[in-house]
Amino acid sequence: MLMVDVGCVCVGFILCISVVQGQQKTVCALKGSSVELNCSDKKPTTSMKWYTVNRTGPVTEITAERNDKYKISEENNFNLTINELREGDDKFYCCSQKTDEPQTCRTNGTKLQVTDLQVRVFPTAKYQTVTLMCRTSCPLKSYSWFRNGKFLYIDPSPWYQELVSSDQTVKYSCGIKGYRDLRSPEVSVDSVTSTCFKVTYAKGTMCSHQKKSEDDSCSITYPREVKVQKTPSASGHVNLTCNSSCPLTDPQTVFIWYKNGKQENKPQAKHPSSSPDIFSCAVKDHENLISAEVCVEDKNCSTVNYVNRRICALQSSSINISSQYSHPDNKFKFWYKIKRGEKQEAEKLTEAERRVEFSDNKNHHNLIIKQLKKNDSAEYIFRVQTNDEEEIRFDYPGVTLVVTDLVVKFNPSLVVTEGDRVTLTCRTICPLTHNTNYIWSLNGRPLTLPENQNKHLVLHPVSSQHAGNYSCSVKTNQNKKSTEKTLTVQRISRSAPVAAGVAAVLLVIILLTVFCWIRRKKALSQSPETETSENMNQVNNMFLFHINHKLI
């Protein structure tokens, strides 16, 4: 049986989705938010109580009276609301009339996982850029991204949609839909070289590695590569150290070790030179920064390594996932597909599905998937086994594949007015390679873009000629186009000035008519001097009335 770790999906209070594992339910919630847990009893009564228990320890009853932390709703099936979630709330919760057995609560209750948000930075194949990920300890939904405090977009993928170059003035943070005030600490990418990259964290757990408070900022220099180095030692032993490509690597950087594909809790530096074990190391909290596997004894060595560990590919395209291996008896070779965070068996891939192909050449084994679908987004792990029934663990990370489509987005809106500025973006849920060339089309015809415009198309000032149906595609896969989106450009209204002019002319005609009538009426009863003076006063008063009326 090939099993993977169990995860959960939850957005927090009210908007909450959980994963059921037999009788146990797992809920993932954001630190600082509130969460509502359903009573696990099918027919709750007035004598129901809530209990909590850690992974080890006795059962404790929850008291909600005069406590702002907990609220038990008798009107709503005795649901429990927990406010201001903290790491200490990461426990098992159960609802029953009486619970004395801790294991009963762990088995039949609700497992609450509390996570915070942290932007993690990873190097890319192009040394001038890095990629960002909104990291959580359990999977959530609908991640939102911010740049210099300004909201950018919401997306189901935790990956930032574009590759990032170094710029100390640009700060990134992430959040969860519906919780704009609960964001990750801001992160800036200070420098990126061929061997290192430097990141500044405004605050957070990453700074605790430097023995600082989580409320203090810190700058950490990371290596782009790590490797295991073997050094002969006395008495038939070998010393293993984790070395980095970056001479400026922060001295407080913590490395983790994998032994035979399983993470070690207490790694040892010295090993017998005849040991059959296989080791690799990685940067803590950056598990994708992982070394190649190394055997203590080169004879009968069995290792698996990958060319690329993160791949972003377009829907309907084809992808080649490549591995390098060594094994004394390589009779059985398999690829497995794993959805981390879901309680399901790892899927062993076969060529029975026509979209999947394998190729093997000089200790290079390739997995080829054609006509990619969204469901192909997963982690892929290659294994060389002595028999096809061998039990396999998947602690050691493989290759993460994210499948994306192309979507045209308009900023600020689909409907704009002549003279406005509008930016069109060909959006993906993960960053494609840095040299990706995008093709824009208007009403089915390709557009010629300025050199500085590629993924983003800026129309300024926009005119009625820019209105129409826009789509985008990638030059390497022009058959894959986004769905067309319509830009509507409204013309500036000219009817108002015309109407105002006509009204002014009519008003002048009316005033002149009134003036003539007054003059005729007064002609017989007044002297010319008096008549002229009074008539002019009346006309002036009328014009003043007209002007004041327009001002009002």
Secondary structure as GFF3:
##gff-version 3
##sequence-region A 1 552
A	DSSP	beta_strand	19	21	.	.	.	ID=ss1
A	DSSP	beta_strand	24	30	.	.	.	ID=ss2
A	DSSP	beta_strand	35	37	.	.	.	ID=ss3
A	DSSP	beta_strand	49	53	.	.	.	ID=ss4
A	DSSP	beta_strand	60	61	.	.	.	ID=ss5
A	DSSP	beta_strand	70	73	.	.	.	ID=ss6
A	DSSP	beta_strand	79	82	.	.	.	ID=ss7
A	DSSP	three_ten_helix	87	89	.	.	.	ID=ss8
A	DSSP	beta_strand	92	96	.	.	.	ID=ss9
A	DSSP	alpha_helix	102	108	.	.	.	ID=ss10
A	DSSP	beta_strand	110	115	.	.	.	ID=ss11
A	DSSP	beta_strand	118	123	.	.	.	ID=ss12
A	DSSP	beta_strand	129	135	.	.	.	ID=ss13
A	DSSP	beta_strand	143	147	.	.	.	ID=ss14
A	DSSP	beta_strand	150	155	.	.	.	ID=ss15
A	DSSP	beta_strand	164	165	.	.	.	ID=ss16
A	DSSP	beta_strand	172	176	.	.	.	ID=ss17
A	DSSP	beta_strand	187	192	.	.	.	ID=ss18
A	DSSP	beta_strand	196	201	.	.	.	ID=ss19
A	DSSP	three_ten_helix	205	210	.	.	.	ID=ss20
A	DSSP	beta_strand	218	223	.	.	.	ID=ss21
A	DSSP	beta_strand	226	233	.	.	.	ID=ss22
A	DSSP	beta_strand	237	244	.	.	.	ID=ss23
A	DSSP	beta_strand	255	259	.	.	.	ID=ss24
A	DSSP	beta_strand	262	263	.	.	.	ID=ss25
A	DSSP	beta_strand	270	272	.	.	.	ID=ss26
A	DSSP	beta_strand	278	283	.	.	.	ID=ss27
A	DSSP	beta_strand	286	290	.	.	.	ID=ss28
A	DSSP	beta_strand	294	295	.	.	.	ID=ss29
A	DSSP	beta_strand	303	306	.	.	.	ID=ss30
A	DSSP	beta_strand	310	314	.	.	.	ID=ss31
A	DSSP	beta_strand	319	326	.	.	.	ID=ss32
A	DSSP	beta_strand	332	338	.	.	.	ID=ss33
A	DSSP	beta_strand	347	348	.	.	.	ID=ss34
A	DSSP	beta_strand	356	361	.	.	.	ID=ss35
A	DSSP	beta_strand	364	369	.	.	.	ID=ss36
A	DSSP	three_ten_helix	374	376	.	.	.	ID=ss37
A	DSSP	beta_strand	378	385	.	.	.	ID=ss38
A	DSSP	beta_strand	399	404	.	.	.	ID=ss39
A	DSSP	beta_strand	407	411	.	.	.	ID=ss40
A	DSSP	beta_strand	415	417	.	.	.	ID=ss41
A	DSSP	beta_strand	422	427	.	.	.	ID=ss42
A	DSSP	beta_strand	438	442	.	.	.	ID=ss43
A	DSSP	beta_strand	445	446	.	.	.	ID=ss44
A	DSSP	beta_strand	456	459	.	.	.	ID=ss45
A	DSSP	three_ten_helix	464	466	.	.	.	ID=ss46
A	DSSP	beta_strand	468	474	.	.	.	ID=ss47
A	DSSP	beta_strand	477	481	.	.	.	ID=ss48
A	DSSP	beta_strand	485	490	.	.	.	ID=ss49
A	DSSP	alpha_helix	495	522	.	.	.	ID=ss50
A	DSSP	alpha_helix	528	551	.	.	.	ID=ss51
###
